[in-house]
Amino acid sequence: MQAKNIIMPISNKREYPRVETRNVVSYVCVDKEGNEIGEGMGETLNISQGGILLKSASSIESEFILLMSIDLENNIMEVKGKVAHSKKDKSGKYETGISFLGTHDENIQIIKKFIKTYHSRKTNRKHSRNAEIRK
């Protein structure tokens, strides 16, 4: 029996599927002792049960980060994370992968809020543009 060359597809190493989001967030960089060592603004690119991908103008060099955004009811959404990587993209901005540090239930709740807020604002922008076109 002759062995055949079998090419196996490269598998996605991600544990959880990613969902596109575009939420504006502010962030605070903190060290191991919880001291603030930097802050900035960014935009989420995607989110999963394990973490979030953030785009920002500056590289995030800290080990830990606190992300904050506003939900549909104008409540502050906060999530703590650990920086997994930060790299410069083609546009010169930085994409930072952040792993969530909360419990599974806490992470699920914040993910739901981020996705709900993104989709609601996306729908509202679409309706606003359509209303402007009709004028």
N, C-alpha and C positions, 0 to 999 in steps of 0.2 A: 504494500500500500504506500502510495506516494503522499508525502505531506504537502499541503497547500499553504501558500502564504496568505494568512488572514490578517487583514488590517482592521484593528479595533478602533472605533471612534474614540476621540479624546473626550472623556467625560467632564462635565461641569463639576468643579470641586465645591460649589456652593451647597450648603446644607438646606437652605430655604430659597424659594423663588423670590425674585425681586419685583417690586411694583413701582412704576414710575410715579414720582411726585415732584412738584416744583413749589416747595414751601420756603418762604423767606424765614431764616432763623438768625438769631444772634447767638454767639457762643462765648464761653469763658473757658480759657485754658487753665488747668490747675495741675500742681505737682502732687507727688505722693502724699504729702502732708495736708493737702487741701488748700494750699496757698494759691491765690490768683496770680498767674504769671503772664496773662495776655487775654485779649478779647477781640472780637470782630463780628462781621456779618457774612452770611453765605446763603446758599440756596441748596435745598436737598435735590438730589437727582433721582434717587431711588431708595426704597426701604424694604426691609424684610424682617422676619422674626429675629434674626441674629444681629442686625445692625442697619446702618444708614450710610449712604454715600453723599458727601457734602462737597459743593464747589465753592471756593472762596478766592479772593484776590491774593491772600497771603498763605504761605506754607504754615501748617499747624505742627509745631515742634514738640508740644507737650505730650505726656503719656496719657493724661486724662482730660476729659472735656465735658462741659455741661452745655447742652443745647436748649434754647428757649424759643418758642414761637407762640402765636396767638391762634386759638381755635375759633370756631364759628360763633361761640357765645362770648367772645372776647375774654376768655380765661387763658392764663398762661399755661402752656404745655412745657414741661421740663423733662429732659431725659439725660441720664448720666451715661457716659461711655468711655471706652478705652480706645485710643487711636491705634489702628492696625497699620496704616500706611498713609503717606501723603506724597503725591507726585504731581509734577507740573504737566499740564496737558498742552495740546497744540496751540491753544489760544493764549497761553502764558498764565492762565489761572491754575489753581491747585485743586485736585480731587483727593479728598481724604476719606478713607474707609474707617468707620467707627463701629466698634462692637458694643452692643448694649450691656450694661452692668446690672440692670434691675432683674427682678424675678420674671419668670415666664409670663405670669398674669399681668404684671405692670407693663411689660414690653408689648403685649398684645393690645392693651388699652391705648397706649400711646401711638402704636402703629395705626389702629383704627381711627384715632383722631387726626393724625397727619393725612391719611388717605381721604377721609371724609372732607376735611378742610380743603385739600387740593381739588378734589372733584367738584365740590360745591362752588368754589371760586372760579374754576375753569368753566363751569356751566354758566355762571353769572356773567363772566366776561363775554362768552359767546352770545348770550341773549342781549347784552348791551351793544355789541357790535352790530347785531342784526337790527336792533332798534335804530341805531344811527344810520344804517344804510337806508332804511325805509323813510327817513325824514326828508 
